[in-house]
Amino acid sequence: MQANFTHAVTDWKQVLKFPEQILLEGIESVYQPNISEYSPVPISAVVKPYSVTEVQQIVKIANEYAIPLYPISTGKNWGQGSKQPLQPNSVIVDLAHLNTVRTTNEKFRYAVIEAGVTQRQLAEALVHSDLMLPMTGSGNDTSVVGNLIERGATFFAHRNNLLLGVEVVLGNGELVRTGLWHFFDDKIPVEPFIYHAAGVGANINGLFTQSNFGIVTAMVVQLLPRTKGTIVYLEANEKQLTPLIDTLRSLKDEGITTDFLLLTNKNDPRTTTAGQYVYTGDWVAFTTITGSLAMQRVAQAEIKQRLQDICYHFLFIEDDTPDESLYHDYFRVVRKLYQGMPSDYSLETMAGIFRVTLQENNKDIDYYDQIPGFSVVLLAVPYESSTIQQIISTVNLVSTRLGVQAFHNFATLSSTSMEGYYRMYFNRKDAKQVAVAHQWNTEVCKALEQIGVFPYRLNHQQMNYFTDREGDSYWQLLADIKTVVDPKGIISPKKYNKK
């Protein structure tokens, strides 16, 4: 292995233009820290391609010498392992320099973005456009492609439904484009217009999300028109949680509200007032209504009529609602998110739990052990009230037994499913708290499995537990596909796969 690695480094130095594109020393302090405090994983090297061609060359050399590669975009996969590889002695392929918005097409409403493009970059590229892409609440400088690869949740629309094509380097260095994208090569004299995700033949866009079949270097994403609408904010007590969920689903099914719902504890760091982080039994919900002004007024009246005996507070936030009437800072943030503008508010308020202020020019939270660490379980939750209540009870039982406070958060992933965003915060400098956090994560997953609820994203701690199961033909099929597209198994070994 060592001889192969030495030969690979020698060859990489021949194809990469600058010495700083290969790091062999000082890696640990940059690529091992993670806010969940998972144990450090030894890293052999870091390579930093500046182009897709260089990615192909890196992969071809790694394939020749059977060197495992672990690609990251911006590496801000917080709570899931951040920049760390799953397997020790891998080489990290840092794609942060592939950060070009290649094109935005107003006519056909799409953008082509590289792996390192951040939410801030894309929002700025579209600032003068009538189009936008839904944003996550995670931060300005997280990767759009990275989040899409993990099928993460976004505000006010489902970004995962907007994937039109993927550009991926397979394990042998071959470049593949999916959907209609692969038809537009040098033989076609017209500018690409990509509008149909399925393309012709098997639709394999999803094959390259949550998988280790190749290194995704770029994506085509559908853009949505910026629409005028009303953000609906509601408050209710936990005793009314079941009728609240049922009524909100009925309103959505009838087309009165949109497909988006965020439901969280009022003591959530983002929504709390006066630093009240202890659970009080109060919940808040956000949804939206669209259409003409007259239609929105009718919808507002209908929502009030349906929920007046369930919610004790209503607020309708419109485009022209004066800032002074928005009594909570989060309302201003949510209004920006509605227009496709990301924010660091979630990071800032999380740091506020320990009364720490993040500096504007550096908010990579992996490196600041004075702010709380957090352990995260990301669930696929049915949009159904009794199951949600059962999940809440199950998580609370585990949390109470371990002396942990869990924060409850649900956000729609589709018309029928929600992300259960469960996390607990801990002191990263306290080894006992770190151990309890990891134990909580494991026990929550196992307890929920017993009631038929599973994660929709896996962190490093959960990966082998769910994917390396004998007798499960699904995981065996993925292992077989891996053998075809990456015969030597060099791309992210065992990430969402047995191999």
Buried (B, 14 or more C-beta within 10 A) or exposed (E): EEEEBEBBBEBBEEBBEEEEBBBEEEBEEBBBBBBBBBEEBEBBBBBBBBBBEBBBBBBBBBBBBEBBBBBBBBBBBBBBBBBBBBEEBBBBBBBBBBBBBEBBBEEEBBBBBBBBBBBBBBBEBBEEBEBBBBBBBBBBBBBBBBBBBBBBBBBBBBBBEBBBBBBBBBBBBEBBBBBBBBEBEEEEEEEBEBBEBEBEEEEBBBBBBBBBBBBBBBBBBBBBEBBBBBBBBBBBBBEBBBBBBBBBBEBBEEEBBBBBBBBBBBBBBBBBEEEEBEBEEBBBBBBBBBBEEEEBBBBBEBBEEBBEEBBEEBBBBBEEBEEEEBEBEBBBBBBBBBBBBBBBBBBBBBBBBEEEEBEEEEBBBBBBBEBBBBBBBBBBBBBBBEBBBBBBEBBBEBBEEBEBBBBBBBBBBEEEBBBBBBBBBBBBEEEEBBEBBBBBBBBBBEBBEEEEBEBBBBBBBBBEBBBBEEEEEEBEEBBEBBEEBBEBBBBBBBBBBBB
